[in-house]
Amino acid sequence: MSKGTNDLVDILVAKLKRRQLVGSSAVAQATLKLLIVVISKNNWSKANDLLNLVRSVGQRLIEANPTELAIGNIVRRVLHVIREEFRDAEASSKSDDHSEFQTVPLTTSSSMYNLLSETGSDDKEYTHASHNLRSDIIQEVRDIRIELDTIYENIKNQATNHIHSNEIIMTIGRSRTVEEFLKMASSKRKFHVLVAETAPSYLGQQMALELSKAGIEATVIPDSAVFAVMSRVNKVILGTHAVLANGGLVAISGTHMMAAAAKHHSIPVVVCTGLYKLSPLYPHDEDSFNVVMNPDAVLGFEEGDLMEKVTVTNPYYDYVSPEFVNLFITNQGGHPPSYLYRLIVENYDPNDHTFDPLA
């Protein structure tokens, strides 16, 4: 890796470690911008070399902040693009060498082929020299960047299909995706939004304020009142920090309580999220995806006598099981949790679920 590129990687690693860069969208944009530089500014002659280069950069970024799952997702998307472009180039060169009447071998661009193929079975094919792939790969990666730039637009355009007049909507925290979704729906529908205050961060109060500025009737309720008023709600609309491979959510603390209350009252739960938040990882250890914040917001240090007698934990995220979610609204349309496996197959290669270097 060139010195200039390595310096850029070090800068982003430092920002991630210091939490100067937080939030799935900002992290995804920064990661993709860096990977474009890595691909374009470094010398590589084989796809295998480029795969290992991107893997090494991805590993460093993930180690800097493991809870930002969007980093790994973007790296895996780029690795998938590299593999697909190389396979397409190989298939094209082979077809030129054969008669036009011969059948071109099936490539792994087929989702069904990916499902049936063995993981790691095709790593050796990337050791062949590749030519004229740099520009094609960079163009495909820039298409991913365009997708990130238009995610909010694509999701909010579906709002009027899911929100109807005079409905009561409940949400929690402040999610830009949900905020844009509700604002778009308010242009054609009149409805009422109940926002849980999301203590101790109180992001729900900020959300209610922004919705009120847009002319939406919004009411802030304490987190303890969620179950009591859930029977009056028509649907729950949630944002999320990440979506795991089984359809579970890593979302702001309090989301699990709201989703469980909705399930008890048979209220549909809708999650608005971009596909870049979809991770191929499974929640084998739910706590590994969480962040513990300063407990001072929960129990102040001025409560000195009490502080000596209790241990206070202030988790920032909740894990929400997939059985609590009815529908995911993504930038590619609405999908039930059972369909997520297909999206993972289409966007990630099974060889890239971990970032071990290729031989």
C-alpha positions as CSV (number, residue, x, y, z in Angstrom):
1,M,0.0,0.0,0.0
2,S,1.3,3.5,-0.9
3,K,2.3,5.8,1.9
4,G,-0.4,8.4,1.0
5,T,-3.1,5.7,1.1
6,N,-1.8,4.3,4.4
7,D,-1.9,7.8,5.9
8,L,-5.6,8.2,4.9
9,V,-6.4,4.8,6.5
10,D,-4.6,5.9,9.7
11,I,-6.7,9.1,9.8
12,L,-10.0,7.3,9.4
13,V,-8.9,4.7,12.0
14,A,-8.1,7.5,14.5
15,K,-11.5,9.1,13.9
16,L,-13.3,5.8,14.5
17,K,-11.3,5.0,17.7
18,R,-12.0,8.5,19.1
19,R,-15.7,8.3,18.0
20,Q,-15.3,11.5,16.1
21,L,-17.1,9.7,13.3
22,V,-20.3,7.9,14.4
23,G,-23.5,6.8,12.8
24,S,-24.0,4.2,10.2
25,S,-24.5,6.6,7.3
26,A,-21.5,8.8,8.0
27,V,-19.3,5.8,8.6
28,A,-20.4,4.0,5.5
29,Q,-19.8,7.1,3.3
30,A,-16.3,7.6,4.8
31,T,-15.4,3.9,4.4
32,L,-16.5,3.8,0.7
33,K,-14.7,7.1,-0.1
34,L,-11.5,5.6,1.4
35,L,-11.9,2.3,-0.5
36,I,-12.2,4.2,-3.8
37,V,-8.8,5.7,-3.1
38,V,-7.3,2.4,-2.1
39,I,-8.5,0.8,-5.4
40,S,-7.4,3.6,-7.7
41,K,-4.1,4.8,-6.1
42,N,-2.4,1.4,-5.4
43,N,-0.6,-0.9,-7.8
44,W,-2.1,-4.4,-8.2
45,S,-2.1,-6.8,-11.1
46,K,-4.3,-9.6,-9.9
47,A,-7.7,-9.6,-8.4
48,N,-6.3,-11.6,-5.5
49,D,-3.9,-8.8,-4.7
50,L,-6.7,-6.3,-4.6
51,L,-9.0,-8.5,-2.5
52,N,-6.2,-8.9,0.1
53,L,-5.6,-5.2,0.0
54,V,-9.2,-4.3,0.6
55,R,-9.5,-7.0,3.2
56,S,-6.5,-5.6,5.2
57,V,-7.9,-2.1,5.1
58,G,-11.4,-3.4,6.2
59,Q,-9.9,-5.3,9.1
60,R,-8.1,-2.3,10.4
61,L,-11.2,-0.1,10.2
62,I,-13.4,-2.8,11.9
63,E,-10.9,-3.2,14.7
64,A,-11.0,0.5,15.3
65,N,-14.7,0.4,16.1
66,P,-16.3,-3.1,16.0
67,T,-19.8,-1.8,16.9
68,E,-20.1,0.1,13.6
69,L,-21.2,-2.8,11.5
70,A,-21.7,-0.6,8.5
71,I,-17.9,-0.6,8.0
72,G,-17.8,-4.3,7.4
73,N,-20.9,-4.2,5.2
74,I,-19.4,-1.6,2.9
75,V,-16.1,-3.5,2.7
76,R,-18.0,-6.7,1.8
77,R,-20.0,-5.0,-0.8
78,V,-16.8,-3.7,-2.5
79,L,-15.2,-7.2,-2.2
80,H,-18.3,-8.6,-3.9
81,V,-18.0,-6.1,-6.7
82,I,-14.3,-7.0,-7.3
83,R,-15.2,-10.7,-7.5
84,E,-18.1,-10.1,-9.8
85,E,-16.1,-7.9,-12.2
86,F,-13.3,-10.5,-12.3
87,R,-15.7,-13.3,-13.0
88,D,-17.5,-11.3,-15.7
89,A,-14.1,-10.6,-17.3
90,E,-13.1,-14.3,-17.1
91,A,-16.5,-15.4,-18.6
92,S,-16.2,-12.8,-21.4
93,S,-12.6,-13.9,-22.3
94,K,-13.7,-17.6,-22.3
95,S,-16.7,-16.9,-24.5
96,D,-14.5,-15.1,-27.0
97,D,-12.3,-18.2,-27.2
98,H,-15.2,-20.6,-27.9
99,S,-17.7,-20.9,-30.6
100,E,-20.8,-18.7,-30.3
101,F,-22.9,-21.9,-30.2
102,Q,-21.2,-23.2,-27.0
103,T,-22.7,-22.5,-23.6
104,V,-20.9,-20.1,-21.4
105,P,-20.2,-21.5,-17.9
106,L,-22.5,-20.3,-15.2
107,T,-20.9,-17.6,-13.1
108,T,-21.6,-16.9,-9.4
109,S,-23.6,-13.8,-10.2
110,S,-26.6,-16.1,-10.0
111,S,-28.1,-16.0,-6.5
112,M,-29.2,-19.7,-6.7
113,Y,-25.6,-20.6,-7.7
114,N,-24.3,-18.7,-4.7
115,L,-26.7,-20.6,-2.4
116,L,-25.5,-24.0,-3.7
117,S,-21.8,-23.3,-4.2
118,E,-19.3,-24.2,-1.5
119,T,-17.7,-21.4,0.5
120,G,-14.1,-20.9,-0.4
121,S,-14.2,-23.2,-3.4
122,D,-13.2,-20.5,-5.9
123,D,-10.5,-18.5,-4.2
124,K,-7.7,-19.9,-6.4
125,E,-9.2,-18.4,-9.6
126,Y,-8.3,-14.9,-8.5
127,T,-4.5,-15.6,-8.9
128,H,-4.7,-15.1,-12.6
129,A,-3.5,-11.7,-14.0
130,S,-6.4,-9.4,-14.8
131,H,-6.3,-6.4,-17.2
132,N,-8.5,-3.3,-17.6
133,L,-10.5,-4.1,-14.5
134,R,-9.6,-1.0,-12.5
135,S,-11.9,1.4,-14.2
136,D,-14.8,-1.1,-14.2
137,I,-14.4,-1.8,-10.5
138,I,-14.2,1.9,-9.6
139,Q,-17.3,2.6,-11.6
140,E,-19.2,-0.1,-9.8
141,V,-18.0,1.2,-6.4
142,R,-19.1,4.7,-7.4
143,D,-22.5,3.2,-8.1
144,I,-22.7,2.0,-4.5
145,R,-21.8,5.6,-3.5
146,I,-24.7,6.9,-5.6
147,E,-27.0,4.3,-3.9
148,L,-25.9,5.6,-0.5
149,D,-26.6,9.2,-1.6
150,T,-30.2,8.3,-2.7
151,I,-31.2,5.9,0.1
152,Y,-33.4,8.4,2.0
153,E,-35.1,9.4,-1.2
154,N,-35.9,5.8,-2.2
155,I,-37.2,4.9,1.2
156,K,-39.4,7.9,1.8
157,N,-41.0,7.6,-1.6
158,Q,-42.7,4.4,-0.2
159,A,-44.2,6.3,2.7
160,T,-47.7,6.8,1.4
161,N,-48.0,3.1,0.7
162,H,-47.7,2.3,4.4
163,I,-49.1,5.2,6.3
164,H,-52.8,6.1,6.0
165,S,-54.9,9.1,7.1
166,N,-55.8,9.4,10.8
167,E,-53.5,6.7,11.9
168,I,-51.6,6.8,15.2
169,I,-47.9,6.0,14.7
170,M,-45.4,5.2,17.4
171,T,-41.6,5.5,17.2
172,I,-38.6,5.8,19.4
173,G,-35.4,7.8,19.3
174,R,-34.3,10.0,16.4
175,S,-33.7,8.2,13.1
176,R,-33.1,10.4,10.0
177,T,-34.6,7.6,7.9
178,V,-37.8,7.5,9.9
179,E,-37.9,11.2,10.1
180,E,-37.8,11.6,6.3
181,F,-40.3,8.8,5.9
182,L,-42.8,10.5,8.2
183,K,-42.3,13.9,6.6
184,M,-42.9,12.5,3.2
185,A,-46.1,10.8,4.3
186,S,-47.4,14.0,5.9
187,S,-47.4,15.7,2.5
188,K,-50.4,13.6,1.6
189,R,-51.7,12.1,4.9
190,K,-52.7,13.5,8.2
191,F,-51.7,11.4,11.2
192,H,-50.5,11.5,14.8
193,V,-47.1,10.4,15.9
194,L,-46.3,9.3,19.5
195,V,-42.5,9.5,20.2
196,A,-41.0,7.7,23.2
197,E,-38.6,10.2,24.9
198,T,-35.7,7.6,24.8
199,A,-34.2,8.4,28.2
200,P,-31.5,9.1,29.1
201,S,-30.4,10.4,25.7
202,Y,-33.8,12.0,25.2
203,L,-33.4,11.8,21.4
204,G,-37.1,11.3,21.2
205,Q,-37.7,14.9,22.2
206,Q,-35.5,16.0,19.3
207,M,-37.4,13.8,17.0
208,A,-40.8,15.2,18.1
209,L,-39.5,18.8,17.7
210,E,-38.4,18.1,14.1
211,L,-41.7,16.5,13.2
212,S,-43.6,19.4,14.7
213,K,-41.6,21.8,12.6
214,A,-42.8,19.9,9.6
215,G,-46.4,20.3,10.6
216,I,-46.9,16.7,12.0
217,E,-48.8,16.3,15.2
218,A,-46.3,14.8,17.5
219,T,-46.6,13.9,21.2
220,V,-43.7,12.9,23.5
221,I,-44.5,10.1,25.9
222,P,-42.3,8.7,28.7
223,D,-40.7,5.3,28.0
224,S,-42.7,3.8,30.9
225,A,-46.0,4.7,29.1
226,V,-45.2,2.8,25.9
227,F,-47.1,-0.4,26.9
228,A,-50.1,1.6,28.3
229,V,-50.8,3.5,25.1
230,M,-49.8,0.8,22.6
231,S,-53.4,-0.5,22.3
232,R,-54.3,2.8,20.6
233,V,-51.5,2.6,18.1
234,N,-52.0,1.5,14.4
235,K,-48.4,0.7,13.7
236,V,-44.9,1.1,15.0
237,I,-42.2,2.5,12.7
238,L,-38.6,2.0,13.9
239,G,-35.1,3.0,12.7
240,T,-32.1,0.8,13.4
241,H,-28.4,0.9,13.7
242,A,-27.9,-2.5,12.0
243,V,-29.8,-5.5,10.7
244,L,-28.3,-8.9,11.4
245,A,-28.4,-11.9,9.1
246,N,-31.3,-13.5,11.0
247,G,-33.4,-10.4,10.7
248,G,-32.7,-9.2,14.3
249,L,-32.0,-5.5,15.0
250,V,-29.3,-3.6,16.8
251,A,-31.3,-0.5,17.6
252,I,-31.3,2.3,20.2
253,S,-32.1,1.2,23.8
254,G,-35.8,0.9,24.5
255,T,-36.6,-0.5,21.0
256,H,-36.9,-4.0,22.3
257,M,-39.5,-2.9,24.9
258,M,-41.5,-1.1,22.3
259,A,-41.4,-4.1,19.8
260,A,-42.4,-6.5,22.6
261,A,-45.4,-4.3,23.5
262,A,-46.4,-4.1,19.9
263,K,-46.3,-7.9,19.5
264,H,-48.4,-8.3,22.6
265,H,-51.1,-6.0,21.2
266,S,-50.7,-7.5,17.6
267,I,-49.5,-4.1,16.3
268,P,-47.4,-4.3,13.1
269,V,-43.7,-3.3,13.4
270,V,-42.1,-1.7,10.4
271,V,-38.4,-1.0,10.2
272,C,-37.0,1.6,7.8
273,T,-33.4,1.0,6.8
274,G,-31.0,1.1,4.0
275,L,-29.4,-2.1,2.7
276,Y,-26.0,-0.9,3.7
277,K,-27.0,-1.7,7.3
278,L,-27.7,-5.3,6.5
279,S,-24.9,-7.5,7.9
280,P,-24.2,-11.1,7.2
281,L,-23.2,-11.6,10.8
282,Y,-25.3,-13.6,13.3
283,P,-26.0,-12.6,16.9
284,H,-24.1,-15.4,18.6
285,D,-23.2,-12.9,21.3
286,E,-25.7,-10.1,21.5
287,D,-23.6,-8.0,23.9
288,S,-20.7,-7.8,21.4
289,F,-22.8,-5.4,19.3
290,N,-23.6,-3.1,22.2
291,V,-21.9,0.1,23.5
292,V,-21.9,1.0,27.2
293,M,-22.2,4.7,27.8
294,N,-21.4,6.9,30.7
295,P,-23.8,6.0,33.6
296,D,-23.9,9.6,34.9
297,A,-27.0,10.2,32.8
298,V,-28.8,7.5,34.6
299,L,-27.5,8.0,38.1
300,G,-25.5,11.2,38.8
301,F,-22.3,11.2,40.7
302,E,-23.9,13.6,43.2
303,E,-25.8,10.6,44.5
304,G,-22.6,9.6,46.3
305,D,-24.0,7.4,49.0
306,L,-26.1,5.4,46.6
307,M,-23.4,5.1,44.0
308,E,-21.3,3.0,46.5
309,K,-24.1,0.4,46.8
310,V,-25.1,-0.2,43.2
311,T,-23.6,-0.9,39.8
312,V,-25.1,1.1,37.0
313,T,-25.0,0.1,33.3
314,N,-26.1,2.4,30.6
315,P,-26.3,0.3,27.3
316,Y,-26.9,2.4,24.1
317,Y,-28.4,-0.4,22.0
318,D,-31.0,-3.1,22.3
319,Y,-31.0,-6.4,20.4
320,V,-34.5,-7.0,18.9
321,S,-35.3,-10.6,17.8
322,P,-36.7,-11.0,14.2
323,E,-40.0,-12.4,15.4
324,F,-40.9,-8.9,16.6
325,V,-40.5,-7.4,13.1
326,N,-43.2,-7.6,10.4
327,L,-41.6,-5.7,7.5
328,F,-38.4,-4.1,6.4
329,I,-38.7,-1.0,4.1
330,T,-35.4,-0.7,2.3
331,N,-34.2,1.4,-0.6
332,Q,-35.1,-1.7,-2.8
333,G,-38.6,-2.0,-1.5
334,G,-40.4,-3.8,1.3
335,H,-39.3,-7.2,2.5
336,P,-40.3,-9.6,5.3
337,P,-37.5,-10.8,7.7
338,S,-37.6,-14.2,6.0
339,Y,-36.4,-12.6,2.7
340,L,-33.2,-11.1,4.2
341,Y,-31.1,-14.2,3.4
342,R,-31.7,-13.5,-0.3
343,L,-30.5,-9.9,0.0
344,I,-27.4,-11.1,1.8
345,V,-26.6,-13.6,-1.0
346,E,-27.1,-10.9,-3.7
347,N,-24.9,-8.3,-2.0
348,Y,-22.2,-10.3,-0.2
349,D,-20.0,-13.2,-1.1
350,P,-19.8,-16.1,1.4
351,N,-16.0,-16.0,1.2
352,D,-16.0,-12.4,2.7
353,H,-18.0,-13.0,5.9
354,T,-14.6,-13.0,7.6
355,F,-11.5,-11.0,6.4
356,D,-8.9,-13.7,6.4
357,P,-6.3,-13.1,3.7
358,L,-6.5,-15.3,0.6
359,A,-3.7,-17.6,-0.4
